[in-house]
Amino acid sequence: MVLADEAMPLADDTKINIEIAKFDKNKDEVRVDVGQKLIGLTKEELEHFKNDPFWRNLRVILFALFWLLWAAMFVGAILIVVLSPKCAEKQQPKWWQTKVSYQVLVPTFFDSEGTNGVGSIDGLTQKIDLLRKIGVTTVYPSPVLTIAKDEYFDTQAVVDHLNVDPKIGTNEDLKKLIDAAHDRDMYVVLDLPLSSVSIQHPWMQNQSTKADDVFVWKNIAAGQPSPPGFHPAPARGGKQYLGYPDAQHPVLNWKSDRVKNTIMGAIHTLIDLGVDGFNLDHVSRLAVDDNGQPMHDEAIKRLAELSADIRAYQKTKPELAEKEIVLFSSLHDMESMHAKVTETNDLQYTIDNSFTKLSAETCGASTAKCVHEALSAAFAREKSGSGFHPYWQFSNAQSKRLASRFDSDTANLLTFTQLTLPGAMSLYYGQELGLKDGEGAGNAHQGIMQWEPKGDNHHGFSKAGKLFFAETAGGDAATDNFETQYAMESSPLKVYQKLAKLRQRDEVMIIGETNRDEVKGEVIVFSRFVRASPESNDAAGAAYVVVLNFGASEAPVDLNSLKEGVLPTGKTLANAEVVAVTPGVTDLRARDKTDLSATELKVPGKQGVLLRI
């Protein structure tokens, strides 16, 4: 430590004088002075140049140049944003495109009172949390409006459009169901018969001439045969009424203000209750000629009027002004109207129920070919470029259940197929469990829902001693129920739950396009991905591959041999991840990683695999 003034020698014999810190006893402070002078100009010296013309002008020029450069950079940034190629606008799906609809036959779903053996709207409300847990997001109860006595499943047999059928509940019960659904971010859609009613409707039962204008009539001379679709009405003399689809369903005359006001009044009432959408079946009969044949152009005009009335009514209610109420119909009723309706926005989608007609008998030797052809026909209908979307329905109240049209494994594989297709969809209650048709009573395919293992409470449906409805035939009494399958790791219900929830959170499953390979044996393969751009085959994000083996035997599938365009470019099979499998696949589990770049995927008979690449 340096204790006195001294010179510190350096290697080159130079010296630096350092003044040592000194303590001043009188001032009680330590003073340190550095021997070297400060480098630079003093304040007084700088003041000399402050007003020098050269330096003053230089400062102004540099200041101006700084702001000019900043302005140029700002303008350049704006030009880059404006002139850069636009990114493809991301398609925003509508609420119904992301939802899995669950069609419930209310009378056979759950008897909440447990006394009369008939399900109720309140029973559906009590089960809504279970439906939400398995991925249901749209509840589709049917029937709801008052139908003729002892008619439980004919939604067209309406006798009162304004009220819920008292056999299953009240308007207040329907409101509670809708509120419960909305509280859980779910939706409710209903059937709304537009063009025909029950023969028991008060308008038809009224024998006076006051109801003449509400139906389609034709005077038939005595002895003359009835034209197709017309049926005698003895109390009306020579007049005959038009029925569709049969004599039990007289066709309404939409030229009548009474008809229009009644139907639109019913729609307004249901909208006020909170209904989110309507199935407008039989729209082709909104307009018919003198011979009872549909007039499609006129029917479309009336559909447009109905749609416009709904939108206008919404505007009168601030709380409803922004709500999107969906309107849809069925493919079987559209006939040649389908192409024309796709050009309008008056129907948001059409139920494609072509798969409800497929069975082991109609498909014959090759189920895969049968399914592939049905898919080809469906996709061909959706290539109009109008934004019209498919709505898949593989089973409904008018057809036998999937597990009764096919064997159980094939039925589960078809449900797996439905849940991996694009667009909206509706599953028929019990389809998620693989239930078969009922037995021992009428309306067998509309058998009761099975909530628990078989016992004295009819599988948890009702404590009533005798049922009006059928119970499920065959199957495994221990596992063909909601409670048991929900507790199983790999049950049809758990596979359904996984895929239903995947559809809600994954963009690819919501809006991704579908690219299919040719049928090879009994195997169908298709991919799902969102294109990075319309011109490329690159995927924007993940891609999925669906492998379906409809054959009875195990099938080796070489995904490297798929035709060009099925797999997106830039994706590799080397690290494929298993997302979901059908219950019969035991060698593969969800989240397994497998290298399929040089290995065949072995899929057991009548099973399916969903991969992410």
C-alpha positions as CSV (number, residue, x, y, z in Angstrom):
1,M,0.0,0.0,0.0
2,V,1.3,3.4,-0.9
3,L,1.6,5.5,2.3
4,A,3.4,8.7,1.0
5,D,4.0,10.6,-2.2
6,E,6.2,8.5,-4.3
7,A,6.8,7.5,-7.9
8,M,5.8,4.0,-9.0
9,P,8.2,2.6,-11.4
10,L,6.8,1.0,-14.6
11,A,8.4,-1.4,-17.1
12,D,9.4,1.4,-19.5
13,D,10.8,3.6,-16.7
14,T,7.9,6.0,-17.0
15,K,6.5,7.4,-13.9
16,I,3.0,8.4,-12.7
17,N,2.7,10.7,-9.9
18,I,0.0,9.8,-7.4
19,E,-1.0,11.9,-4.6
20,I,-1.8,9.8,-1.5
21,A,-5.1,10.1,0.3
22,K,-4.6,12.4,3.3
23,F,-6.7,12.8,6.4
24,D,-7.3,16.3,7.7
25,K,-7.8,16.2,11.4
26,N,-9.2,19.7,11.6
27,K,-11.9,19.1,9.0
28,D,-12.4,15.5,9.9
29,E,-12.3,14.4,6.2
30,V,-10.2,12.4,3.8
31,R,-8.9,14.3,0.7
32,V,-7.9,12.5,-2.5
33,D,-6.3,14.4,-5.4
34,V,-5.4,12.7,-8.6
35,G,-2.3,14.1,-10.2
36,Q,-3.4,13.8,-13.8
37,K,-5.4,16.5,-15.5
38,L,-8.9,15.7,-17.0
39,I,-9.1,15.0,-20.7
40,G,-11.4,17.2,-22.8
41,L,-12.7,20.8,-23.0
42,T,-13.8,22.8,-20.1
43,K,-17.2,24.4,-19.9
44,E,-15.6,27.8,-20.7
45,E,-13.9,26.4,-23.7
46,L,-17.1,24.8,-25.1
47,E,-18.9,28.1,-24.7
48,H,-16.5,29.5,-27.2
49,F,-17.9,27.2,-29.9
50,K,-21.6,27.6,-29.0
51,N,-22.3,30.4,-31.4
52,D,-19.7,29.5,-33.9
53,P,-21.5,29.6,-37.4
54,F,-19.8,26.4,-38.6
55,W,-20.7,24.2,-35.6
56,R,-24.2,25.7,-35.3
57,N,-24.9,24.9,-39.0
58,L,-23.5,21.4,-38.6
59,R,-25.8,20.8,-35.6
60,V,-28.9,21.9,-37.6
61,I,-27.9,19.7,-40.6
62,L,-27.4,16.6,-38.4
63,F,-30.6,17.2,-36.6
64,A,-32.5,17.5,-39.9
65,L,-30.8,14.4,-41.2
66,F,-31.8,12.4,-38.2
67,W,-35.5,13.2,-38.5
68,L,-35.5,12.7,-42.3
69,L,-34.0,9.2,-41.8
70,W,-36.5,8.4,-39.1
71,A,-39.4,9.5,-41.4
72,A,-38.0,7.5,-44.3
73,M,-37.8,4.3,-42.1
74,F,-41.4,4.9,-40.9
75,V,-42.7,5.3,-44.4
76,G,-40.7,2.2,-45.5
77,A,-42.3,0.1,-42.7
78,I,-45.8,1.2,-43.8
79,L,-45.0,0.3,-47.4
80,I,-43.7,-3.1,-46.4
81,V,-47.0,-3.8,-44.6
82,V,-49.2,-2.5,-47.4
83,L,-47.3,-4.0,-50.4
84,S,-46.4,-7.4,-48.9
85,P,-48.3,-10.4,-50.2
86,K,-51.4,-11.0,-48.1
87,C,-51.6,-14.1,-46.0
88,A,-54.6,-16.3,-46.7
89,E,-57.5,-15.2,-44.5
90,K,-58.1,-17.8,-41.8
91,Q,-61.4,-19.4,-42.1
92,Q,-63.5,-18.9,-39.0
93,P,-65.9,-21.7,-38.4
94,K,-69.5,-21.0,-37.4
95,W,-70.6,-22.4,-34.0
96,W,-72.5,-25.3,-35.6
97,Q,-69.4,-26.4,-37.6
98,T,-67.5,-27.1,-34.5
99,K,-70.2,-28.9,-32.6
100,V,-71.2,-32.6,-32.2
101,S,-75.0,-32.7,-32.2
102,Y,-76.7,-35.5,-30.2
103,Q,-80.2,-36.4,-31.4
104,V,-82.4,-37.6,-28.5
105,L,-85.8,-39.3,-28.7
106,V,-87.1,-37.7,-25.6
107,P,-89.7,-40.4,-24.7
108,T,-87.1,-43.1,-24.6
109,F,-84.2,-41.3,-23.0
110,F,-84.8,-40.9,-19.3
111,D,-88.0,-41.1,-17.2
112,S,-87.1,-38.6,-14.5
113,E,-90.3,-39.2,-12.6
114,G,-89.9,-43.0,-12.8
115,T,-93.6,-43.6,-12.8
116,N,-95.1,-43.8,-16.3
117,G,-92.2,-45.3,-18.3
118,V,-92.0,-42.3,-20.6
119,G,-89.0,-40.1,-20.9
120,S,-89.3,-36.3,-20.4
121,I,-87.6,-33.0,-21.2
122,D,-86.8,-32.7,-17.5
123,G,-85.1,-36.1,-17.7
124,L,-82.9,-34.8,-20.5
125,T,-82.0,-31.8,-18.5
126,Q,-81.0,-34.0,-15.6
127,K,-78.6,-35.9,-17.9
128,I,-77.1,-32.9,-19.6
129,D,-73.9,-32.9,-17.5
130,L,-73.1,-36.4,-18.5
131,L,-73.6,-35.5,-22.2
132,R,-71.3,-32.6,-21.8
133,K,-68.6,-34.8,-20.3
134,I,-68.6,-37.0,-23.3
135,G,-68.2,-34.2,-25.8
136,V,-71.8,-33.4,-26.8
137,T,-72.2,-29.7,-27.6
138,T,-75.5,-29.5,-29.3
139,V,-78.6,-31.2,-27.9
140,Y,-81.2,-32.2,-30.5
141,P,-84.4,-33.4,-28.7
142,S,-87.1,-34.9,-30.7
143,P,-90.1,-34.7,-30.8
144,V,-90.9,-31.6,-28.7
145,L,-94.0,-29.9,-30.2
146,T,-97.4,-31.5,-29.4
147,I,-98.0,-34.5,-31.6
148,A,-101.1,-36.7,-31.9
149,K,-102.1,-39.1,-29.2
150,D,-99.9,-42.3,-29.0
151,E,-97.6,-40.8,-31.5
152,Y,-94.2,-40.6,-29.9
153,F,-91.7,-40.6,-32.8
154,D,-93.5,-39.1,-35.7
155,T,-92.2,-35.5,-35.6
156,Q,-94.5,-34.5,-38.6
157,A,-97.6,-35.6,-36.7
158,V,-98.0,-32.1,-35.1
159,V,-101.4,-31.0,-33.7
160,D,-100.1,-27.8,-31.9
161,H,-97.1,-25.8,-33.1
162,L,-97.2,-23.5,-30.1
163,N,-96.7,-25.8,-27.2
164,V,-94.5,-28.6,-26.0
165,D,-96.2,-32.0,-26.0
166,P,-97.7,-32.5,-22.5
167,K,-96.7,-36.1,-22.6
168,I,-93.0,-35.1,-22.2
169,G,-93.2,-31.7,-20.5
170,T,-94.1,-28.0,-20.8
171,N,-92.8,-24.9,-22.4
172,E,-91.3,-24.0,-19.0
173,D,-89.4,-27.4,-19.0
174,L,-88.0,-26.6,-22.5
175,K,-86.9,-23.2,-21.2
176,K,-85.0,-24.9,-18.3
177,L,-83.3,-27.3,-20.7
178,I,-82.2,-24.5,-23.0
179,D,-80.9,-22.4,-20.1
180,A,-79.0,-25.4,-18.7
181,A,-77.5,-26.0,-22.1
182,H,-76.5,-22.3,-22.6
183,D,-75.0,-22.2,-19.0
184,R,-72.7,-25.1,-20.2
185,D,-71.8,-23.4,-23.5
186,M,-74.1,-25.9,-25.4
187,Y,-76.8,-25.4,-27.9
188,V,-80.3,-26.7,-28.5
189,V,-81.9,-27.3,-31.9
190,L,-85.4,-28.7,-32.7
191,D,-87.6,-30.2,-35.4
192,L,-90.0,-27.7,-36.8
193,P,-92.5,-29.3,-39.3
194,L,-93.4,-26.7,-41.9
195,S,-95.4,-28.3,-44.7
196,S,-97.5,-31.1,-43.1
197,V,-99.3,-31.9,-39.9
198,S,-101.2,-34.8,-38.3
199,I,-104.5,-35.9,-39.7
200,Q,-105.6,-35.3,-36.1
201,H,-104.8,-31.6,-36.2
202,P,-107.8,-29.5,-35.1
203,W,-107.8,-27.8,-38.5
204,M,-108.4,-31.1,-40.3
205,Q,-110.9,-32.3,-37.6
206,N,-112.9,-29.1,-38.1
207,Q,-115.6,-30.2,-40.4
208,S,-116.6,-26.7,-41.4
209,T,-115.3,-24.8,-44.4
210,K,-113.2,-22.5,-42.3
211,A,-110.2,-24.7,-42.5
212,D,-110.4,-25.1,-46.3
213,D,-107.7,-22.6,-47.0
214,V,-105.1,-24.1,-44.7
215,F,-104.7,-27.3,-46.7
216,V,-104.2,-28.2,-50.3
217,W,-107.5,-29.4,-51.8
218,K,-108.6,-30.7,-55.2
219,N,-112.1,-31.3,-56.5
220,I,-112.4,-34.8,-57.9
221,A,-115.4,-35.7,-60.0
222,A,-117.4,-38.8,-58.8
223,G,-115.9,-42.0,-60.2
224,Q,-112.6,-40.4,-61.2
225,P,-109.4,-41.8,-59.7
226,S,-107.5,-39.8,-57.1
227,P,-104.3,-38.1,-58.4
228,P,-101.1,-39.3,-56.8
229,G,-100.8,-38.0,-53.2
230,F,-104.5,-36.9,-52.9
231,H,-106.8,-38.7,-50.5
232,P,-110.6,-38.6,-50.0
233,A,-112.2,-36.6,-47.2
234,P,-115.7,-38.0,-46.8
235,A,-117.0,-35.1,-44.9
236,R,-115.9,-32.7,-47.6
237,G,-117.9,-34.1,-50.5
238,G,-115.8,-34.5,-53.6
239,K,-112.8,-32.6,-52.2
240,Q,-109.6,-34.5,-51.6
241,Y,-106.6,-33.3,-49.7
242,L,-102.9,-33.7,-50.5
243,G,-101.0,-35.8,-48.1
244,Y,-97.2,-36.1,-47.7
245,P,-95.5,-38.4,-47.1
246,D,-98.8,-40.3,-46.7
247,A,-102.5,-39.8,-46.0
248,Q,-101.8,-39.3,-42.3
249,H,-100.0,-36.1,-43.0
250,P,-102.1,-33.4,-44.8
251,V,-100.0,-30.8,-46.6
252,L,-100.4,-27.2,-45.4
253,N,-101.2,-24.4,-47.9
254,W,-98.5,-21.7,-47.5
255,K,-100.6,-19.3,-49.5
256,S,-102.8,-19.1,-46.4
257,D,-102.1,-16.2,-44.1
258,R,-103.4,-18.4,-41.3
259,V,-100.7,-21.0,-41.9
260,K,-97.9,-18.4,-42.2
261,N,-99.0,-16.5,-39.1
262,T,-99.3,-19.7,-37.0
263,I,-95.9,-21.2,-38.1
264,M,-94.1,-17.9,-37.7
265,G,-95.7,-17.3,-34.4
266,A,-94.5,-20.7,-33.2
267,I,-90.9,-19.9,-34.4
268,H,-91.0,-16.6,-32.6
269,T,-92.1,-18.3,-29.4
270,L,-89.3,-20.9,-29.6
271,I,-86.7,-18.2,-30.4
272,D,-87.9,-16.3,-27.3
273,L,-87.3,-19.6,-25.3
274,G,-83.8,-19.6,-26.6
275,V,-83.8,-22.2,-29.3
276,D,-80.6,-22.0,-31.4
277,G,-81.7,-23.7,-34.6
278,F,-84.5,-25.6,-36.5
279,N,-84.7,-28.6,-38.7
280,L,-87.1,-27.6,-41.4
281,D,-87.9,-30.9,-43.0
282,H,-90.0,-31.4,-46.1
283,V,-89.2,-27.9,-47.5
284,S,-90.0,-29.2,-51.0
285,R,-93.7,-29.0,-50.2
286,L,-93.7,-25.4,-49.2
287,A,-95.1,-24.8,-52.7
288,V,-97.0,-27.3,-54.9
289,D,-98.9,-27.1,-58.2
290,D,-102.5,-28.1,-58.9
291,N,-101.5,-31.7,-59.1
292,G,-99.6,-31.7,-55.8
293,Q,-96.2,-31.7,-57.3
294,P,-93.4,-29.6,-55.7
295,M,-92.5,-26.3,-57.2
296,H,-88.9,-25.9,-56.2
297,D,-88.4,-22.2,-57.2
298,E,-91.5,-21.1,-55.3
299,A,-90.5,-23.3,-52.3
300,I,-87.1,-21.6,-52.2
301,K,-88.8,-18.2,-52.3
302,R,-91.0,-19.1,-49.3
303,L,-88.0,-20.5,-47.5
304,A,-86.3,-17.1,-48.1
305,E,-89.3,-15.3,-46.7
306,L,-89.3,-17.4,-43.6
307,S,-85.5,-16.8,-43.1
308,A,-86.0,-13.1,-43.6
309,D,-88.8,-13.0,-41.1
310,I,-86.6,-14.7,-38.5
311,R,-83.8,-12.2,-39.0
312,A,-86.3,-9.3,-38.9
313,Y,-87.8,-10.6,-35.6
314,Q,-84.3,-10.9,-34.1
315,K,-83.7,-7.2,-34.8
316,T,-86.7,-6.4,-32.6
317,K,-84.9,-8.0,-29.7
318,P,-81.6,-6.4,-28.8
319,E,-80.5,-9.5,-26.9
320,L,-81.1,-11.6,-30.1
321,A,-79.8,-9.2,-32.7
322,E,-76.4,-10.9,-33.0
323,K,-77.4,-14.4,-32.4
324,E,-76.9,-16.9,-35.3
325,I,-79.9,-19.1,-35.5
326,V,-79.3,-22.0,-37.9
327,L,-81.8,-23.5,-40.3
328,F,-81.2,-26.9,-41.8
329,S,-83.1,-29.7,-43.6
330,S,-82.6,-33.3,-44.8
331,L,-81.1,-34.5,-48.0
332,H,-83.8,-37.1,-48.6
333,D,-86.3,-34.3,-48.9
334,M,-84.2,-31.9,-51.0
335,E,-84.5,-33.7,-54.3
336,S,-83.2,-31.5,-57.1
337,M,-83.6,-28.5,-54.9
338,H,-80.2,-29.2,-53.3
339,A,-78.2,-27.5,-56.1
340,K,-80.4,-24.4,-55.9
341,V,-80.5,-24.1,-52.2
342,T,-76.7,-24.2,-52.0
343,E,-76.8,-20.8,-53.9
344,T,-78.7,-19.2,-51.0
345,N,-77.9,-18.6,-47.4
346,D,-81.3,-19.5,-46.2
347,L,-80.2,-23.0,-45.1
348,Q,-76.9,-23.3,-43.3
349,Y,-76.6,-27.0,-44.0
350,T,-78.3,-30.2,-45.2
351,I,-78.4,-33.4,-43.2
352,D,-76.7,-36.0,-45.3
353,N,-78.6,-39.1,-44.1
354,S,-77.5,-41.3,-47.1
355,F,-75.6,-43.5,-44.7
356,T,-78.8,-44.4,-42.8
357,K,-79.7,-46.5,-45.9
358,L,-76.5,-48.6,-45.8
359,S,-76.5,-52.0,-44.2
360,A,-74.6,-55.3,-44.5
361,E,-77.2,-56.5,-47.0
362,T,-77.1,-53.4,-49.2
363,C,-73.3,-53.2,-49.2
364,G,-72.9,-56.8,-50.1
365,A,-69.4,-58.3,-50.4
366,S,-67.5,-55.1,-49.8
367,T,-68.4,-52.7,-47.0
368,A,-65.3,-50.5,-47.8
369,K,-66.3,-50.0,-51.4
370,C,-69.9,-49.2,-50.3
371,V,-68.7,-46.6,-47.7
372,H,-66.2,-45.1,-50.2
373,E,-68.9,-44.6,-52.8
374,A,-71.2,-43.0,-50.3
375,L,-68.4,-40.6,-49.3
376,S,-67.7,-39.8,-52.9
377,A,-71.3,-39.0,-53.6
378,A,-71.4,-36.8,-50.5
379,F,-68.3,-34.9,-51.3
380,A,-69.4,-34.4,-54.9
381,R,-72.5,-32.6,-53.5
382,E,-70.3,-30.3,-51.4
383,K,-67.9,-29.1,-54.2
384,S,-70.1,-26.3,-55.4
385,G,-67.8,-23.7,-53.7
386,S,-70.7,-22.1,-52.0
387,G,-69.6,-22.8,-48.5
388,F,-72.4,-25.3,-48.1
389,H,-71.3,-27.8,-45.5
390,P,-72.1,-31.5,-44.9
391,Y,-73.9,-32.6,-41.8
392,W,-73.3,-36.3,-41.3
393,Q,-76.0,-38.6,-39.9
394,F,-75.4,-42.3,-39.9
395,S,-78.5,-43.3,-37.9
396,N,-81.8,-41.8,-36.9
397,A,-85.3,-42.5,-35.7
398,Q,-86.5,-43.6,-39.1
399,S,-83.7,-46.2,-39.6
400,K,-82.4,-49.3,-37.8
401,R,-79.5,-48.6,-35.5
402,L,-76.0,-49.0,-36.9
403,A,-75.3,-52.1,-34.7
404,S,-78.4,-53.8,-36.1
405,R,-77.6,-53.0,-39.7
406,F,-74.0,-54.1,-39.3
407,D,-72.1,-56.3,-36.8
408,S,-71.0,-54.5,-33.6
409,D,-67.3,-54.0,-34.7
410,T,-68.3,-52.5,-38.1
411,A,-70.9,-50.3,-36.4
412,N,-68.2,-48.9,-34.0
413,L,-65.9,-48.4,-37.0
414,L,-68.6,-46.4,-38.9
415,T,-69.0,-44.2,-35.8
416,F,-65.3,-43.7,-35.8
417,T,-65.5,-42.8,-39.5
418,Q,-68.3,-40.3,-38.9
419,L,-66.4,-38.5,-36.1
420,T,-63.3,-38.0,-38.3
421,L,-65.1,-36.5,-41.3
422,P,-65.4,-32.7,-41.9
423,G,-68.4,-30.6,-41.3
424,A,-71.2,-30.8,-38.7
425,M,-72.6,-34.1,-37.5
426,S,-75.4,-35.6,-35.5
427,L,-75.2,-38.9,-33.5
428,Y,-78.3,-40.8,-32.6
429,Y,-78.6,-41.5,-28.9
430,G,-77.1,-44.8,-28.0
431,Q,-74.8,-44.9,-31.1
432,E,-71.9,-43.9,-28.8
433,L,-72.5,-47.1,-26.9
434,G,-72.9,-49.3,-29.9
435,L,-76.5,-50.1,-28.9
436,K,-78.6,-52.4,-31.0
437,D,-82.3,-52.2,-31.8
438,G,-84.8,-52.9,-29.1
439,E,-87.0,-56.0,-28.9
440,G,-90.3,-57.0,-27.5
441,A,-92.3,-53.8,-28.3
442,G,-93.2,-51.5,-31.2
443,N,-90.8,-49.0,-32.6
444,A,-88.0,-51.5,-31.9
445,H,-85.1,-49.4,-33.3
446,Q,-86.2,-46.6,-30.9
447,G,-85.5,-48.7,-27.8
448,I,-84.7,-47.1,-24.5
449,M,-81.4,-45.5,-23.5
450,Q,-79.3,-47.8,-21.2
451,W,-77.7,-45.9,-18.4
452,E,-76.9,-48.8,-16.0
453,P,-76.3,-52.6,-16.1
454,K,-79.5,-54.5,-16.5
455,G,-81.7,-54.6,-13.4
456,D,-85.2,-54.0,-12.2
457,N,-85.1,-50.4,-13.3
458,H,-84.9,-51.1,-17.1
459,H,-81.1,-50.2,-17.4
460,G,-81.7,-47.1,-15.3
461,F,-84.3,-45.7,-17.7
462,S,-87.3,-45.9,-15.5
463,K,-88.6,-47.6,-12.3
464,A,-92.0,-48.1,-13.9
465,G,-93.0,-51.8,-13.9
466,K,-94.0,-51.9,-17.6
467,L,-92.6,-50.0,-20.5
468,F,-94.4,-48.8,-23.6
469,F,-91.0,-49.0,-25.4
470,A,-88.6,-51.7,-26.4
471,E,-85.4,-52.6,-24.6
472,T,-82.2,-53.3,-26.4
473,A,-81.9,-56.7,-28.0
474,G,-78.9,-59.0,-27.6
475,G,-75.5,-57.5,-26.8
476,D,-73.6,-57.7,-23.5
477,A,-76.0,-56.8,-20.7
478,A,-73.0,-56.1,-18.5
479,T,-71.3,-53.5,-20.7
480,D,-74.0,-52.1,-23.1
481,N,-74.7,-49.2,-20.9
482,F,-73.4,-45.7,-20.1
483,E,-72.2,-46.3,-16.6
484,T,-70.0,-49.3,-17.4
485,Q,-68.5,-48.0,-20.6
486,Y,-67.6,-44.6,-19.0
487,A,-65.6,-46.5,-16.4
488,M,-63.8,-48.6,-19.1
489,E,-60.5,-47.4,-20.6
490,S,-61.2,-48.6,-24.2
491,S,-65.0,-48.7,-24.7
492,P,-67.0,-47.4,-27.7
493,L,-68.1,-44.5,-25.4
494,K,-64.6,-43.5,-24.5
495,V,-63.5,-43.6,-28.2
496,Y,-66.5,-41.4,-29.0
497,Q,-65.6,-39.0,-26.2
498,K,-62.0,-38.7,-27.3
499,L,-62.9,-37.9,-30.9
500,A,-65.8,-35.6,-30.0
501,K,-63.6,-33.4,-27.9
502,L,-60.8,-33.5,-30.5
503,R,-63.2,-32.1,-33.0
504,Q,-63.9,-29.1,-30.8
505,R,-60.3,-28.1,-30.1
506,D,-58.4,-29.0,-33.2
507,E,-58.6,-26.7,-36.3
508,V,-57.8,-29.5,-38.6
509,M,-60.8,-31.6,-37.5
510,I,-63.0,-28.5,-37.8
511,I,-62.1,-27.1,-41.2
512,G,-59.4,-29.3,-42.6
513,E,-60.0,-30.7,-46.1
514,T,-60.3,-34.5,-46.8
515,N,-58.0,-36.3,-49.3
516,R,-58.8,-40.0,-49.9
517,D,-56.8,-42.8,-51.4
518,E,-58.4,-45.5,-53.6
519,V,-59.9,-48.4,-51.8
520,K,-57.3,-51.2,-51.4
521,G,-59.0,-54.4,-50.5
522,E,-61.2,-53.5,-47.6
523,V,-59.1,-50.6,-46.4
524,I,-60.0,-46.9,-46.7
525,V,-57.3,-44.3,-46.0
526,F,-57.8,-40.5,-45.9
527,S,-56.0,-37.5,-44.6
528,R,-57.2,-34.3,-42.9
529,F,-55.2,-31.1,-43.0
530,V,-55.4,-27.4,-43.6
531,R,-53.4,-26.2,-46.7
532,A,-50.8,-23.6,-46.0
533,S,-51.9,-21.9,-49.3
534,P,-54.4,-22.8,-52.0
535,E,-51.5,-23.5,-54.5
536,S,-49.5,-25.9,-52.3
537,N,-50.0,-29.3,-50.8
538,D,-48.2,-28.2,-47.6
539,A,-50.0,-28.5,-44.3
540,A,-50.4,-25.5,-42.1
541,G,-49.7,-27.3,-38.9
542,A,-50.4,-30.9,-38.0
543,A,-52.0,-33.4,-40.3
544,Y,-54.1,-36.5,-39.5
545,V,-54.3,-39.8,-41.3
546,V,-57.4,-42.0,-40.8
547,V,-57.0,-45.8,-41.6
548,L,-60.2,-47.9,-41.7
549,N,-60.1,-51.6,-42.2
550,F,-63.6,-52.9,-43.0
551,G,-62.3,-56.4,-43.7
552,A,-62.6,-59.4,-41.3
553,S,-58.8,-60.0,-41.3
554,E,-55.8,-58.0,-40.3
555,A,-54.6,-55.7,-43.1
556,P,-51.0,-54.4,-43.6
557,V,-51.2,-50.8,-44.8
558,D,-48.3,-49.2,-46.5
559,L,-48.8,-45.4,-46.1
560,N,-45.9,-44.7,-48.3
561,S,-47.8,-46.1,-51.3
562,L,-50.7,-43.7,-51.0
563,K,-51.5,-41.8,-54.2
564,E,-50.0,-38.3,-54.7
565,G,-51.7,-35.6,-52.7
566,V,-53.2,-37.7,-50.0
567,L,-50.4,-36.9,-47.6
568,P,-49.2,-33.3,-47.4
569,T,-45.7,-32.5,-48.6
570,G,-43.1,-31.9,-46.0
571,K,-44.7,-34.3,-43.5
572,T,-42.9,-37.5,-42.5
573,L,-44.2,-40.8,-41.3
574,A,-41.1,-41.4,-39.3
575,N,-42.6,-40.1,-36.1
576,A,-46.3,-40.8,-36.5
577,E,-48.3,-40.5,-33.3
578,V,-51.4,-42.6,-32.5
579,V,-54.3,-40.3,-31.5
580,A,-57.2,-42.7,-31.2
581,V,-58.1,-46.3,-32.1
582,T,-61.3,-48.3,-32.1
583,P,-61.9,-50.6,-29.1
584,G,-60.6,-53.8,-30.9
585,V,-57.1,-52.4,-31.4
586,T,-54.8,-53.6,-28.6
587,D,-51.3,-53.3,-30.0
588,L,-51.5,-49.5,-30.4
589,R,-52.4,-47.0,-27.7
590,A,-53.0,-43.2,-27.7
591,R,-49.7,-41.2,-27.7
592,D,-47.7,-44.1,-29.0
593,K,-45.0,-43.0,-31.5
594,T,-44.3,-45.3,-34.4
595,D,-42.0,-45.1,-37.4
596,L,-44.1,-45.8,-40.5
597,S,-41.6,-44.5,-43.0
598,A,-40.4,-48.0,-43.9
599,T,-42.9,-50.2,-42.0
600,E,-46.4,-51.2,-42.7
601,L,-49.2,-50.3,-40.3
602,K,-51.0,-53.5,-39.3
603,V,-54.7,-52.8,-38.6
604,P,-56.9,-55.6,-37.1
605,G,-60.1,-56.6,-38.9
606,K,-63.0,-54.2,-38.6
607,Q,-60.9,-51.6,-36.7
608,G,-59.6,-48.1,-37.3
609,V,-56.6,-45.9,-36.4
610,L,-56.2,-42.2,-36.3
611,L,-52.6,-40.9,-36.6
612,R,-51.1,-37.4,-36.3
613,I,-48.0,-36.7,-38.5
